[in-house]
C-alpha cells in the first residue's frame, strides 16, 4: 500500500511539469485571430498606397477611390485599424508619387511604360481583393 502511495505521489509531483510545458507551448503559438487582424491591417495599408497611385496616375476619380475604400472596409472586417493603416499607406504613396514625377521629368518614355504596367497590375490587385472568398 505504501508502495502505491509513493508511486502515486511521484506521478502527481511530476505532472505539473509536462502541463506547464504544454501550456507554454500553447501560449507560444500564434493566435489565428491576431494573425488575421494583422494581415487585414497590412492589406489595408497596401491598398491605401495603391489607391494613392491610381488616383495620381491612372485616372481614377476621388469618388471611385472612396467607393473602393468602403468596399474594402467591409471585406477587411478584421482590420482593427483600417482607417489609420489606409492613411499610412496613402502617405507612403506620396513618396511613390514624388519618384514617379521625377521619372516623368527625366524619362517620359520610361514613366509612360511604368504607369501603364503599374495601373494594369494595381487594377488586377484591386479586382482580386474585392472577390468573394470562402470562409476559412
KOLMI-544580 format. One line per field, with one value per residue: x negated, y negated, z of N, C-alpha, C in turn; residue number from 1. Coordinates in Angstrom, 2 decimals, always signed. Each point is the difference from the previous one (the first is absolute). Layout:
% KOLMI-544580
nx	c(X ...)
ny	c(Y ...)
nz	c(Z ...)
cax	c(X ...)
cay	c(Y ...)
caz	c(Z ...)
cx	c(X ...)
cy	c(Y ...)
cz	c(Z ...)
drenro	c(NUM ...)
//
This chain:
% KOLMI-544580
nx	c(-0.81 -1.04 -0.25 +1.29 +0.03 -1.19 +0.42 +1.15 -0.66 -0.80 +1.09 +0.57 -1.16 +0.01 +1.26 -0.23 -1.14 +0.51 +0.86 -1.01 -0.73 +1.06 +0.27 -1.31 +0.05 +1.12 -0.61 -0.99 +1.08 -0.13 +0.66 +0.85 +0.71 -1.08 -0.32 +1.27 +0.02 -1.18 +0.41 +1.17 -0.65 -0.85 +1.05 +0.56 -1.17 -0.18 +1.27 -0.27 -1.13 +0.62 +0.92 -1.00 -0.64 +1.09 +0.12 -1.29 -0.12 +1.05 +0.26 -0.17 +1.30 +0.10 +1.12 -0.65 -1.00 +0.89 +0.62 -1.17 -0.32 +1.22 -0.19 -1.23 +0.57 +0.96 -0.85 -0.69 +1.10 -0.99 -0.16 -0.67 -0.96 +1.15 +0.63 -0.58 +0.23 +1.25 +0.10 -0.53 +0.79 +1.02 -0.49 -0.13 +1.22 -0.11 -0.81 +0.91 +0.93 -0.77 -0.27 +1.29 +0.24 -0.98 +0.49 +1.15 -0.71 -0.61 +1.06 +0.61 -0.82 -1.01 +0.32 +0.21 -1.12 -0.59 +0.51 -0.24 -1.20 -0.33 +0.59 -0.53 -1.18 +0.09 +0.46 -0.92 -0.91 +0.51 +0.12 -1.20 -0.30 +0.78 -0.70 +1.13 -0.28 -0.23 +0.87 -0.91)
ny	c(+1.19 -0.02 +1.13 +0.30 -0.34 +0.54 +1.02 -0.03 -0.22 +0.94 +0.63 -0.27 +0.27 +1.01 +0.16 -0.86 +0.65 +1.19 -0.21 -0.38 +1.00 +0.78 -0.58 +0.09 +1.24 +0.16 -0.62 +0.78 +0.73 -0.42 -1.01 +0.87 -0.39 +0.02 +1.18 +0.33 -0.51 +0.52 +1.11 -0.13 -0.33 +0.99 +0.76 -0.54 +0.15 +1.21 +0.19 -0.63 +0.67 +1.11 -0.30 -0.39 +1.10 +0.75 -0.66 +0.10 +1.27 +0.60 -1.22 +0.64 -0.14 -1.10 -0.13 +0.38 -0.78 -0.93 +0.30 +0.05 -1.11 -0.42 +0.45 -0.50 -1.08 +0.36 +0.09 -1.06 +0.64 +0.89 -0.93 +0.04 -0.21 +0.30 -1.00 +0.28 +1.28 -0.28 -0.88 +0.95 +0.85 -0.83 -0.22 +1.32 -0.10 -0.93 +0.81 +0.94 -0.90 -0.37 +1.26 +0.24 -1.10 +0.41 +1.22 -0.60 -0.75 +1.03 +0.78 -0.87 +0.61 -0.05 -1.26 -0.20 +0.67 -0.66 -1.15 +0.32 +0.51 -1.08 -0.79 +0.75 +0.01 -1.28 -0.17 +0.86 -0.61 -1.13 +0.46 +0.48 -1.16 -0.33 +1.02 +0.69 +0.23 +1.29 +0.19 -0.37)
nz	c(+0.00 +0.83 -0.63 -0.04 +1.28 +0.16 -0.69 +0.68 +1.13 -0.46 -0.41 +1.16 +0.56 -0.86 +0.27 +0.98 -0.04 -0.40 +0.99 +0.76 -0.43 +0.16 +1.16 +0.24 -0.46 +0.68 +1.00 -0.35 -0.18 -1.27 +0.44 -0.53 +1.03 +0.77 -0.48 +0.09 +1.22 +0.30 -0.57 +0.59 +1.11 -0.25 -0.28 +1.08 +0.59 -0.48 +0.34 +1.14 +0.03 -0.35 +0.90 +0.77 -0.39 +0.11 +1.13 +0.25 -0.37 +0.52 +0.41 +1.14 +0.13 +0.72 -0.71 -1.10 +0.38 +0.29 -1.14 -0.59 +0.63 -0.27 -1.22 -0.02 +0.51 -0.83 -1.02 +0.40 +0.31 -0.14 -0.92 +1.13 -0.89 -0.58 +0.62 +1.15 -0.24 -0.42 +1.00 +0.77 -0.62 +0.19 +1.23 +0.08 -0.49 +0.97 +0.66 -0.22 +0.32 +1.02 +0.24 -0.12 +0.72 +0.79 -0.03 +0.23 +0.84 +0.55 -0.02 -0.79 -0.89 +0.87 +0.23 -1.29 -0.21 +0.99 -0.39 -1.26 +0.27 +0.73 -0.89 -0.96 +0.60 +0.27 -1.24 -0.43 +0.75 -0.45 -1.24 +0.14 +0.55 -1.03 -0.51 -0.09 +1.26 -0.12 +1.00 +0.90)
cax	c(+0.81 -0.89 -0.69 +0.91 +0.13 -1.20 +0.06 +1.06 -0.45 -1.05 +0.69 +0.59 -1.02 -0.57 +1.05 +0.02 -1.03 +0.49 +1.14 -0.57 -0.61 +1.08 +0.63 -0.94 +0.02 +1.25 -0.09 -0.96 +0.61 +0.67 +1.46 +0.54 +0.73 -0.97 -0.65 +0.98 +0.12 -1.23 +0.03 +1.00 -0.56 -1.06 +0.65 +0.61 -1.09 -0.43 +1.08 -0.08 -1.13 +0.38 +1.07 -0.66 -0.61 +1.01 +0.60 -0.98 -0.56 +0.81 +1.22 +1.17 +0.54 +0.02 +1.20 -0.31 -0.92 +0.77 +0.86 -0.89 -0.38 +1.14 +0.17 -1.08 +0.28 +0.87 -0.73 -1.04 +0.70 -0.89 -0.98 +0.39 -0.54 +0.13 -0.19 -1.37 -0.91 +0.25 -0.67 -1.45 -0.30 +0.19 -1.18 -1.12 +0.21 -0.56 -1.40 +0.09 +0.41 -1.16 -0.93 +0.59 -0.05 -1.39 -0.17 +0.75 -0.82 -1.30 +0.11 +1.43 +0.39 -0.04 +1.14 +1.22 -0.01 +0.26 +1.39 +0.86 -0.08 +0.46 +1.46 +0.57 -0.24 +0.80 +1.41 +0.16 -0.04 +1.23 +1.08 -0.26 +0.29 +1.45 +0.67 +0.50 -0.84 +0.70 -0.45 -1.07)
cay	c(-1.19 -1.15 -0.02 -0.66 -1.39 -0.73 -0.04 -0.94 -1.36 -0.35 -0.42 -1.31 -1.04 -0.16 -0.42 -1.43 -0.40 +0.11 -0.91 -1.33 -0.05 -0.02 -1.32 -0.94 +0.23 -0.53 -1.46 -0.42 +0.13 -1.23 +0.08 -0.25 -1.26 -1.08 +0.10 -0.48 -1.44 -0.61 +0.14 -0.94 -1.34 -0.16 -0.11 -1.33 -0.96 +0.18 -0.50 -1.46 -0.41 +0.22 -0.94 -1.29 +0.08 -0.04 -1.34 -0.91 +0.32 +0.90 -0.66 +0.33 -1.17 +0.08 +0.76 +1.42 +0.44 +0.06 +1.18 +1.16 +0.02 +0.47 +1.44 +0.70 -0.08 +1.13 +1.25 +0.10 -0.26 +0.32 -1.08 -0.87 -1.34 -0.17 -1.38 -0.48 +0.73 -0.52 -1.30 +0.24 +0.43 -1.16 -0.86 +0.67 -0.28 -1.32 +0.15 +0.65 -1.01 -0.88 +0.73 +0.11 -1.33 -0.19 +0.84 -0.65 -1.10 +0.46 +1.06 +0.17 +1.34 +0.94 -0.35 +0.51 +1.47 +0.40 -0.32 +0.98 +1.32 -0.09 -0.15 +1.32 +0.88 -0.45 +0.31 +1.43 +0.19 -0.54 +0.94 +1.22 -0.22 -0.14 +1.29 +0.74 +1.14 +0.92 -0.14 +0.92)
caz	c(+0.00 +0.00 -1.28 -0.94 +0.40 -0.42 -1.46 -0.34 +0.31 -0.97 -1.22 +0.24 +0.04 -1.33 -0.94 -0.30 -0.96 -1.39 -0.21 -0.15 -1.32 -0.99 +0.00 -0.60 -1.44 -0.54 +0.01 -1.02 -1.33 -0.42 +0.06 -1.35 -0.07 -0.09 -1.31 -0.96 +0.21 -0.51 -1.45 -0.52 +0.16 -1.01 -1.32 -0.07 -0.26 -1.40 -0.86 +0.03 -0.83 -1.40 -0.34 -0.26 -1.33 -1.07 +0.01 -0.60 -1.31 -0.84 -0.40 +0.83 +0.71 +1.47 +0.35 -0.23 +1.06 +1.25 -0.08 +0.17 +1.42 +0.79 -0.27 +0.72 +1.44 +0.36 -0.25 +1.03 +1.26 +1.12 +0.16 +1.12 -0.24 -1.45 -0.46 +0.22 -0.88 -1.34 -0.07 -0.02 -1.37 -0.87 +0.19 -0.68 -1.42 -0.32 -0.46 -1.31 -0.97 -0.23 -0.87 -1.33 -0.63 -0.41 -1.19 -1.08 -0.50 -0.49 -1.01 -0.31 -0.49 +1.13 +0.84 -0.65 +0.09 +1.39 +0.35 -0.67 +0.65 +1.39 +0.02 -0.31 +1.15 +1.15 -0.29 +0.25 +1.45 +0.58 -0.32 +0.76 +1.43 +0.18 -0.26 +1.16 +0.39 +0.91 +1.39 +0.40)
cx	c(-0.86 -0.74 +0.85 +0.12 -1.21 -0.05 +1.02 -0.45 -1.11 +0.62 +0.59 -1.04 -0.64 +1.02 -0.02 -1.03 +0.46 +1.16 -0.51 -0.64 +1.05 +0.65 -0.92 -0.04 +1.26 -0.02 -0.92 +0.58 +0.65 +1.51 +0.57 +0.71 -0.96 -0.72 +0.93 +0.14 -1.23 -0.03 +0.97 -0.51 -1.09 +0.59 +0.67 -1.06 -0.47 +1.05 +0.00 -1.11 +0.34 +1.08 -0.58 -0.60 +1.06 +0.69 -0.92 -0.26 +0.90 +1.35 +1.25 +0.45 -0.07 +1.20 -0.23 -0.89 +0.76 +0.94 -0.81 -0.38 +1.14 +0.28 -1.06 +0.25 +0.89 -0.71 -1.06 +0.60 -0.88 -0.99 +0.47 -0.43 +0.11 -0.33 -1.44 -0.99 +0.19 -0.75 -1.52 -0.43 +0.11 -1.21 -1.25 +0.10 -0.51 -1.43 -0.04 +0.31 -1.15 -0.99 +0.54 -0.02 -1.42 -0.29 +0.70 -0.82 -1.27 +0.07 +1.47 +0.37 +0.01 +1.18 +1.28 +0.09 +0.32 +1.44 +0.93 -0.03 +0.50 +1.51 +0.69 -0.13 +0.89 +1.48 +0.26 +0.02 +1.28 +1.18 -0.13 +0.36 +1.50 +0.76 +0.45 -0.91 +0.79 -0.51 -1.04 +0.46)
cy	c(-1.25 -0.14 -0.72 -1.48 -0.81 -0.11 -1.03 -1.44 -0.44 -0.45 -1.39 -1.11 -0.22 -0.54 -1.50 -0.44 +0.18 -0.94 -1.43 -0.15 -0.07 -1.38 -1.05 +0.16 -0.57 -1.52 -0.51 +0.07 -1.31 +0.20 -0.34 -1.34 -1.17 +0.01 -0.54 -1.52 -0.73 +0.03 -1.01 -1.44 -0.27 -0.14 -1.36 -1.05 +0.10 -0.54 -1.52 -0.53 +0.17 -0.99 -1.38 -0.02 -0.11 -1.35 -0.98 +0.28 +0.81 -0.60 +0.36 -1.25 +0.22 +0.83 +1.50 +0.56 +0.14 +1.21 +1.28 +0.15 +0.56 +1.49 +0.80 +0.00 +1.17 +1.34 +0.23 -0.30 +0.28 -1.12 -0.96 -1.44 -0.35 -1.42 -0.48 +0.72 -0.42 -1.32 +0.16 +0.44 -1.16 -0.92 +0.62 -0.21 -1.37 +0.12 +0.71 -1.03 -0.95 +0.68 +0.10 -1.34 -0.31 +0.81 -0.62 -1.13 +0.49 +1.04 +0.28 +1.37 +1.05 -0.25 +0.59 +1.52 +0.47 -0.27 +1.03 +1.34 -0.04 -0.13 +1.33 +0.95 -0.38 +0.26 +1.48 +0.27 -0.49 +0.92 +1.28 -0.18 -0.12 +1.30 +0.64 +1.19 +0.92 -0.19 +1.05 +0.93)
cz	c(+0.00 -1.32 -1.06 +0.31 -0.48 -1.52 -0.45 +0.28 -0.95 -1.31 +0.15 +0.00 -1.37 -1.00 -0.27 -1.04 -1.45 -0.27 -0.20 -1.38 -1.10 -0.06 -0.60 -1.52 -0.64 -0.04 -1.10 -1.41 -0.39 +0.04 -1.37 -0.10 -0.13 -1.34 -1.08 +0.09 -0.55 -1.52 -0.62 +0.11 -1.04 -1.40 -0.16 -0.32 -1.45 -0.96 -0.03 -0.89 -1.49 -0.44 -0.30 -1.40 -1.09 -0.06 -0.72 -1.48 -0.93 -0.37 +0.80 +0.76 +1.51 +0.46 -0.19 +1.11 +1.31 +0.01 +0.20 +1.48 +0.85 -0.23 +0.76 +1.50 +0.44 -0.19 +1.07 +1.37 +1.22 +0.28 +1.09 -0.23 -1.48 -0.44 +0.19 -0.91 -1.46 -0.18 -0.04 -1.40 -0.98 +0.10 -0.64 -1.50 -0.41 -0.52 -1.35 -1.08 -0.32 -0.95 -1.43 -0.72 -0.49 -1.27 -1.20 -0.62 -0.70 -1.11 -0.31 -0.56 +1.12 +0.94 -0.58 +0.10 +1.42 +0.41 -0.62 +0.73 +1.44 +0.08 -0.29 +1.20 +1.19 -0.25 +0.26 +1.51 +0.66 -0.27 +0.81 +1.48 +0.27 -0.26 +1.30 +0.26 +0.91 +1.42 +0.34 +1.08)
drenro	c(1 2 3 4 5 6 7 8 9 10 11 12 13 14 15 16 17 18 19 20 21 22 23 24 25 26 27 28 29 30 31 32 33 34 35 36 37 38 39 40 41 42 43 44 45 46 47 48 49 50 51 52 53 54 55 56 57 58 59 60 61 62 63 64 65 66 67 68 69 70 71 72 73 74 75 76 77 78 79 80 81 82 83 84 85 86 87 88 89 90 91 92 93 94 95 96 97 98 99 100 101 102 103 104 105 106 107 108 109 110 111 112 113 114 115 116 117 118 119 120 121 122 123 124 125 126 127 128 129 130 131 132 133 134 135 136)
//
